[in-house]
Amino acid sequence: MKHLNKIIFFLLFFSSSYFYSQLRIEITGGTDEPIKVAMVPFEWTLDLAPPFYLHEIVKKDLESFAEFSVLNPEDMLSYPTLEEEVSYRDWRLLKVDYLIIGSVLKSEIEGEVNISYSILDVSRQKNVHKALMMGSLGSLNRIGHNISDRIYEKINGIPGIFSTKIAYVDKPVANKESYDLRITDINGEGDLSLFLSSQPILSPDWSPDGKQIAYVSFEEGTSRIYIQELSTGNRRALKHEKGINSSPSWSPDGNFLTGVLSKGGNPDLYLYDLKNNNWKQLTDHYGIDTEPDWSPNGKSLIFTSNRSGSPQIYEINISSMRVKRKTFEGTYNARARYLPDGKKIIYVHRRKGVFHIALHNLKTGRISILTDTFLDESPSVAPNGNVIIYATKDKTTDTDVLAGVTINGKTKFILPSASGGAREPAWSPILDKY
């Protein structure tokens, strides 16, 4: 049976992207002046037809969050592949800010290709990045996302996230009886199933290296935390304690998980040593402590607690065990997550009876409401800190959808699922560093 499960997992992993594409990005708002990029279709020197067109992949990536506008090839005045062939005057006439040119060449290694490209700053008439990438024909889609990541970083100064993935739970709806833990590319492609269960699945969280996902499953009739390897499908159950076992969160070094246990009566935060397989209690309070998240430096945790009478955000120092309250505005603040710089957090904030996603500056205490959707919950931050994804309710269809917003609040998008049951999103770390 174990061997059969592995076979099924591999079939799902390598074939499901051809059958599933449940999520799609639909821009519902954008920036007033997007950066205009022209990516000339790369010169193709191979005898075989390309399985993917790199300029189409990059265009779709860069336009995902409405920060960029990518010129269509039919609107170009010329099609250079080398820098000496570029007439900057042509591109200035088209009001292009950045130009990308390149070639796909046959490698000496059978089945491999070499991709050479440059990013040119049109206004400065300067080459700001030149690179050579190698890979198989079958990896052109991944290479295209990597090129998008590089373009994004060279222009915006922060890492691109087009090679990252999102985990989420597809919960039962009409004509669907199982809970389904899935992962997808952020553009909605490559959507695949990791684990199916007739019982609830909750709180997926990626390991720092992106190779494993921790989550809560009720398959044994009670909550238990599992870790699943993405490459093999192998699952490992953490030591189970009496009562609630929930809310796993990986430490930045990958050596520990925090979780919530109620074995002492009330739910408290605990630390799980993945090497020694034991729990250590962190909080001990008559209130409910839950939903922990590690600070980027691994020194603190933020969590939700009702110890003040209503759900609020608190922070605990791992070494000193000192707890500080971080939120004071409003009677409901929950499910906080750090941004990568550790200076800000996001969380679910109730205002005038409606749940929204809020951005909180830890130094100034300033709160900004980022969303205008309905019943928002479970926010997760992109690894570059620039985009938030969360679960919400689509008022028009009364379905559960994933939605997103850039950290400046200017670009908003939705990712509706085909089933109408997508919840609990979790953004992966950078998976394919270029």
C-alpha positions as CSV (number, residue, x, y, z in Angstrom):
1,M,0.0,0.0,0.0
2,K,2.8,2.4,0.9
3,H,4.4,1.7,-2.5
4,L,1.1,2.2,-4.3
5,N,0.6,5.6,-2.5
6,K,4.0,6.7,-3.8
7,I,3.1,5.7,-7.3
8,I,-0.2,7.6,-7.1
9,F,1.7,10.6,-5.7
10,F,4.2,10.6,-8.6
11,L,1.3,10.3,-11.1
12,L,-0.4,13.3,-9.4
13,F,2.8,15.3,-9.2
14,F,4.0,14.9,-12.8
15,S,0.6,14.7,-14.6
16,S,-1.9,16.8,-12.7
17,S,-0.6,20.0,-14.2
18,Y,-2.0,18.8,-17.5
19,F,-5.5,18.3,-16.1
20,Y,-5.9,21.0,-13.4
21,S,-5.6,24.7,-13.7
22,Q,-8.1,25.7,-11.0
23,L,-6.7,29.1,-10.2
24,R,-6.4,32.1,-12.5
25,I,-5.4,35.7,-11.8
26,E,-7.9,38.4,-12.7
27,I,-6.7,41.9,-12.1
28,T,-9.4,44.0,-10.4
29,G,-7.2,47.1,-9.9
30,G,-3.8,48.3,-10.8
31,T,-1.1,51.0,-10.8
32,D,-1.7,54.3,-12.6
33,E,1.7,54.2,-14.5
34,P,3.0,50.6,-15.0
35,I,6.6,50.2,-16.1
36,K,6.6,49.6,-19.8
37,V,8.8,46.6,-20.9
38,A,9.4,45.2,-24.4
39,M,10.6,41.7,-24.7
40,V,11.6,40.9,-28.2
41,P,10.8,37.2,-29.1
42,F,14.1,35.4,-28.5
43,E,16.0,34.2,-31.6
44,W,15.3,30.4,-31.9
45,T,18.2,28.5,-33.6
46,L,17.0,25.0,-33.0
47,D,15.4,22.8,-35.7
48,L,12.6,21.7,-33.3
49,A,9.7,24.0,-32.7
50,P,9.8,25.6,-29.2
51,P,7.5,24.0,-26.6
52,F,7.1,27.4,-24.9
53,Y,7.6,30.9,-26.1
54,L,9.7,32.7,-23.5
55,H,8.4,36.1,-24.3
56,E,4.8,34.9,-23.7
57,I,5.8,33.4,-20.3
58,V,7.5,36.6,-19.3
59,K,4.7,38.9,-20.5
60,K,2.1,36.9,-18.4
61,D,4.4,36.9,-15.4
62,L,5.2,40.6,-15.4
63,E,1.7,41.7,-16.0
64,S,0.3,39.5,-13.2
65,F,0.2,42.2,-10.6
66,A,-0.3,45.2,-13.0
67,E,3.1,46.6,-12.1
68,F,4.3,46.2,-15.7
69,S,2.9,46.7,-19.2
70,V,4.6,44.4,-21.8
71,L,4.6,45.5,-25.4
72,N,3.1,43.1,-27.9
73,P,5.6,41.9,-30.6
74,E,3.3,43.1,-33.4
75,D,3.6,46.6,-32.0
76,M,7.4,46.6,-32.2
77,L,9.4,48.6,-34.8
78,S,12.3,46.2,-34.9
79,Y,13.4,42.8,-33.6
80,P,17.0,42.9,-32.4
81,T,18.7,39.9,-30.8
82,L,22.0,41.5,-30.1
83,E,22.8,44.8,-28.3
84,E,24.6,46.3,-31.3
85,E,21.4,45.9,-33.3
86,V,19.3,48.0,-30.9
87,S,18.1,51.4,-32.1
88,Y,17.2,53.1,-28.8
89,R,15.4,55.8,-30.7
90,D,12.8,53.2,-31.8
91,W,12.1,52.1,-28.3
92,R,11.9,55.7,-27.0
93,L,9.3,56.4,-29.6
94,L,7.3,53.5,-28.2
95,K,7.8,54.9,-24.7
96,V,9.5,51.7,-23.5
97,D,11.4,51.8,-20.2
98,Y,13.3,48.5,-20.5
99,L,14.1,46.2,-23.4
100,I,14.9,42.5,-23.2
101,I,16.6,40.8,-26.1
102,G,18.2,37.3,-26.4
103,S,18.7,34.0,-28.2
104,V,18.0,30.3,-27.6
105,L,21.0,28.3,-28.8
106,K,21.6,24.6,-29.1
107,S,23.9,23.2,-26.5
108,E,26.7,20.7,-27.0
109,I,24.8,18.5,-24.5
110,E,22.1,16.5,-26.1
111,G,18.6,17.8,-25.2
112,E,20.0,21.0,-23.6
113,V,19.8,24.6,-24.7
114,N,21.7,27.8,-23.8
115,I,19.7,31.0,-23.3
116,S,21.5,34.2,-23.6
117,Y,19.8,37.5,-22.9
118,S,20.2,41.1,-21.8
119,I,18.1,43.7,-20.0
120,L,18.6,47.2,-21.4
121,D,17.6,50.5,-19.8
122,V,16.2,52.5,-22.7
123,S,16.5,56.0,-21.2
124,R,20.1,55.5,-20.1
125,Q,21.0,53.4,-23.2
126,K,22.7,51.0,-20.8
127,N,22.9,47.2,-20.4
128,V,21.8,46.6,-16.8
129,H,22.0,42.8,-16.8
130,K,23.4,40.1,-19.0
131,A,23.1,36.4,-18.3
132,L,23.5,33.0,-19.8
133,M,21.2,30.2,-18.6
134,M,21.3,26.5,-19.4
135,G,18.6,23.9,-19.2
136,S,16.6,21.2,-21.0
137,L,13.8,21.9,-23.5
138,G,11.4,20.6,-21.0
139,S,12.5,23.2,-18.5
140,L,11.8,26.2,-20.7
141,N,8.7,27.1,-18.7
142,R,10.7,27.2,-15.5
143,I,13.5,29.2,-17.2
144,G,10.9,31.7,-18.4
145,H,9.8,32.3,-14.8
146,N,13.4,32.6,-13.7
147,I,14.0,35.3,-16.4
148,S,10.9,37.1,-15.2
149,D,12.3,37.0,-11.6
150,R,15.6,38.5,-12.8
151,I,13.8,41.2,-14.7
152,Y,11.7,42.1,-11.8
153,E,14.6,42.3,-9.4
154,K,16.8,44.3,-11.7
155,I,14.1,46.9,-12.2
156,N,12.4,46.9,-8.8
157,G,15.3,46.0,-6.5
158,I,13.5,43.2,-4.8
159,P,13.4,39.4,-5.7
160,G,10.8,38.3,-8.2
161,I,8.3,35.7,-7.1
162,F,7.2,34.1,-10.4
163,S,9.0,30.8,-9.6
164,T,7.3,30.5,-6.2
165,K,4.2,28.4,-5.5
166,I,1.1,28.7,-3.3
167,A,-0.3,25.9,-1.1
168,Y,-4.0,25.9,-0.3
169,V,-6.8,23.7,0.9
170,D,-9.7,23.0,-1.4
171,K,-12.6,22.2,1.0
172,P,-15.7,20.2,0.2
173,V,-18.5,22.0,-1.7
174,A,-21.4,20.8,-3.9
175,N,-20.4,17.5,-5.7
176,K,-17.1,17.4,-3.9
177,E,-16.7,15.4,-0.7
178,S,-13.0,15.5,0.1
179,Y,-10.6,18.0,1.5
180,D,-7.7,18.5,-0.9
181,L,-4.3,19.9,-0.1
182,R,-3.0,21.4,-3.3
183,I,-0.1,23.6,-4.6
184,T,-0.1,25.8,-7.7
185,D,2.2,28.2,-9.5
186,I,1.2,31.7,-8.7
187,N,-0.2,32.1,-12.3
188,G,-2.6,29.2,-11.6
189,E,-0.7,26.7,-13.7
190,G,0.8,23.4,-12.5
191,D,-2.0,23.0,-10.0
192,L,-1.6,19.6,-8.3
193,S,-3.0,17.6,-5.4
194,L,-0.7,16.6,-2.5
195,F,-3.1,14.9,-0.1
196,L,-6.8,14.0,-0.2
197,S,-8.9,13.3,2.9
198,S,-12.5,12.9,3.9
199,Q,-11.6,14.8,7.1
200,P,-10.5,18.5,7.5
201,I,-7.0,19.7,6.5
202,L,-5.8,23.0,8.0
203,S,-2.9,25.4,8.3
204,P,-0.4,24.4,5.6
205,D,3.1,26.0,6.1
206,W,6.2,25.6,3.9
207,S,9.6,24.6,5.2
208,P,12.3,27.3,4.7
209,D,13.9,25.3,1.9
210,G,10.5,24.7,0.1
211,K,10.9,20.9,0.2
212,Q,8.3,20.1,2.8
213,I,4.9,21.3,4.0
214,A,3.5,21.0,7.5
215,Y,-0.2,20.9,8.0
216,V,-3.0,19.7,10.3
217,S,-5.1,16.6,9.4
218,F,-8.1,15.2,11.2
219,E,-7.8,11.8,9.4
220,E,-7.4,10.0,12.8
221,G,-10.5,11.5,14.2
222,T,-8.6,14.2,16.0
223,S,-6.2,17.0,15.0
224,R,-2.6,16.0,14.3
225,I,0.4,17.8,12.6
226,Y,2.0,16.1,9.7
227,I,5.0,16.9,7.5
228,Q,5.0,15.9,3.9
229,E,7.9,15.8,1.5
230,L,7.0,17.2,-1.9
231,S,9.5,15.2,-4.0
232,T,8.4,11.8,-2.7
233,G,5.0,12.3,-1.0
234,N,6.3,10.7,2.2
235,R,4.5,11.9,5.3
236,R,5.7,12.1,8.9
237,A,3.4,12.6,11.9
238,L,4.6,14.7,14.8
239,K,4.3,13.3,18.3
240,H,0.7,13.6,19.2
241,E,-0.5,15.0,22.5
242,K,-3.9,14.9,24.1
243,G,-6.4,17.5,22.8
244,I,-5.7,20.1,20.2
245,N,-2.6,19.8,18.0
246,S,-2.6,22.6,15.5
247,S,-1.1,25.7,13.8
248,P,2.3,24.5,12.7
249,S,4.9,27.2,11.8
250,W,8.5,26.5,10.7
251,S,11.5,28.2,12.3
252,P,13.7,30.1,9.8
253,D,16.5,27.5,10.2
254,G,14.1,24.6,9.6
255,N,15.1,22.8,12.8
256,F,11.9,23.5,14.8
257,L,8.2,23.9,14.4
258,T,5.9,25.8,16.7
259,G,2.4,24.6,17.2
260,V,-0.6,24.9,19.5
261,L,-1.4,22.2,22.1
262,S,-4.2,22.0,24.6
263,K,-2.8,19.1,26.7
264,G,-2.6,21.3,29.7
265,G,-6.2,22.5,29.4
266,N,-6.1,25.8,27.5
267,P,-4.4,26.1,24.1
268,D,-0.8,27.3,24.5
269,L,2.2,27.7,22.2
270,Y,4.8,24.9,22.1
271,L,8.1,24.3,20.4
272,Y,8.7,21.1,18.5
273,D,12.3,19.9,18.1
274,L,12.4,18.1,14.8
275,K,15.6,16.2,15.6
276,N,14.6,15.0,19.1
277,N,10.9,14.7,18.4
278,N,9.7,16.4,21.6
279,W,7.5,19.4,22.6
280,K,8.6,22.3,24.8
281,Q,6.0,24.7,26.2
282,L,6.4,28.4,25.5
283,T,3.3,30.1,26.9
284,D,1.2,29.2,29.9
285,H,-1.9,31.3,30.3
286,Y,-5.6,30.8,31.0
287,G,-6.4,32.5,27.7
288,I,-6.3,31.0,24.3
289,D,-2.9,31.3,22.6
290,T,-2.8,30.3,18.9
291,E,-1.7,31.0,15.3
292,P,2.1,31.5,15.9
293,D,4.5,32.9,13.3
294,W,8.3,33.1,13.5
295,S,10.1,36.4,13.1
296,P,12.6,36.4,10.1
297,N,15.6,36.4,12.5
298,G,14.1,33.5,14.5
299,K,14.2,35.3,17.8
300,S,10.5,36.0,18.3
301,L,7.0,34.7,17.6
302,I,3.8,36.6,17.0
303,F,0.6,34.9,17.9
304,T,-3.1,35.5,18.6
305,S,-4.4,35.5,22.2
306,N,-7.6,36.5,23.9
307,R,-5.8,37.0,27.2
308,S,-6.9,40.6,27.2
309,G,-10.6,39.7,26.6
310,S,-10.6,39.9,22.8
311,P,-8.4,38.4,20.1
312,Q,-5.2,40.5,19.8
313,I,-1.7,40.1,18.5
314,Y,1.2,39.4,21.0
315,E,4.9,38.8,20.5
316,I,7.0,36.5,22.6
317,N,10.8,36.5,22.8
318,I,12.0,32.9,22.5
319,S,15.0,33.4,24.8
320,S,13.5,35.5,27.6
321,M,9.9,34.3,27.2
322,R,8.8,37.9,27.6
323,V,5.4,38.6,26.1
324,K,4.3,42.0,24.7
325,R,1.0,43.0,23.3
326,K,1.3,44.5,19.8
327,T,-2.2,45.5,18.8
328,F,-4.6,47.9,20.6
329,E,-6.9,49.2,17.9
330,G,-10.1,47.3,17.5
331,T,-11.7,44.4,19.3
332,Y,-10.5,41.7,16.8
333,N,-7.0,41.2,15.4
334,A,-5.8,37.7,14.5
335,R,-3.7,35.5,12.3
336,A,-0.6,37.8,12.2
337,R,2.3,37.2,9.8
338,Y,5.7,38.9,9.7
339,L,6.9,40.6,6.5
340,P,10.4,39.5,5.5
341,D,12.0,42.6,6.9
342,G,10.5,41.9,10.3
343,K,9.4,45.5,10.7
344,K,5.8,45.1,9.7
345,I,3.1,42.5,10.2
346,I,-0.2,41.7,8.5
347,Y,-3.3,40.3,10.2
348,V,-7.0,40.0,10.0
349,H,-8.6,43.2,11.5
350,R,-12.3,43.7,12.1
351,R,-13.6,47.2,11.3
352,K,-17.3,48.1,11.4
353,G,-18.2,44.5,11.6
354,V,-16.2,43.5,8.5
355,F,-13.0,41.5,8.4
356,H,-10.2,42.9,6.4
357,I,-6.4,42.4,6.0
358,A,-4.4,45.1,7.7
359,L,-0.8,46.1,7.5
360,H,0.8,47.2,10.8
361,N,4.1,49.0,11.2
362,L,5.6,47.7,14.4
363,K,7.7,50.8,15.1
364,T,5.1,53.5,14.5
365,G,2.0,51.4,15.3
366,R,0.3,52.7,12.1
367,I,-2.4,50.5,10.7
368,S,-3.4,50.5,7.0
369,I,-6.4,48.5,5.7
370,L,-5.3,46.8,2.4
371,T,-8.4,45.0,1.3
372,D,-12.0,45.9,0.5
373,T,-13.3,42.3,0.1
374,F,-15.6,40.3,2.4
375,L,-14.9,37.9,5.3
376,D,-11.1,38.1,4.7
377,E,-8.9,35.5,6.5
378,S,-5.6,33.6,6.5
379,P,-3.2,36.1,5.0
380,S,0.2,34.9,3.7
381,V,3.1,37.1,2.5
382,A,5.1,36.6,-0.6
383,P,8.8,35.9,0.0
384,N,9.7,39.4,-1.4
385,G,7.3,41.1,1.0
386,N,5.5,42.8,-1.8
387,V,2.3,40.8,-2.2
388,I,-0.3,39.4,0.2
389,I,-2.6,36.5,-0.6
390,Y,-5.6,35.6,1.6
391,A,-8.9,33.8,1.6
392,T,-12.2,35.6,1.2
393,K,-15.8,35.2,0.0
394,D,-16.9,36.2,-3.4
395,K,-20.2,38.1,-2.8
396,T,-21.5,37.6,-6.3
397,T,-21.1,33.8,-6.4
398,D,-21.1,33.1,-2.7
399,T,-18.0,30.9,-3.2
400,D,-14.6,30.7,-1.3
401,V,-11.8,32.3,-3.3
402,L,-8.2,33.3,-2.9
403,A,-7.5,37.0,-3.4
404,G,-4.4,39.2,-3.3
405,V,-3.2,42.7,-2.9
406,T,0.2,44.4,-3.3
407,I,1.6,45.8,-0.1
408,N,1.0,49.4,-1.3
409,G,-2.7,48.5,-1.8
410,K,-2.6,49.6,-5.5
411,T,-3.0,46.3,-7.2
412,K,-5.7,43.8,-6.2
413,F,-6.5,40.5,-7.8
414,I,-8.6,37.3,-7.3
415,L,-7.8,33.7,-7.9
416,P,-11.1,31.9,-8.0
417,S,-11.0,28.1,-7.9
418,A,-13.1,25.9,-10.2
419,S,-14.6,24.2,-7.2
420,G,-15.4,27.3,-5.2
421,G,-13.8,26.0,-2.0
422,A,-10.2,27.4,-1.9
423,R,-9.1,28.4,1.6
424,E,-6.0,28.7,3.8
425,P,-3.3,29.8,1.3
426,A,0.4,29.7,2.2
427,W,3.0,31.3,0.0
428,S,6.2,29.3,-0.6
429,P,9.8,30.6,-0.1
430,I,11.9,31.3,-3.2
431,L,12.1,27.8,-4.7
432,D,14.3,28.2,-7.7
433,K,17.0,30.8,-7.0
434,Y,18.7,32.0,-10.1
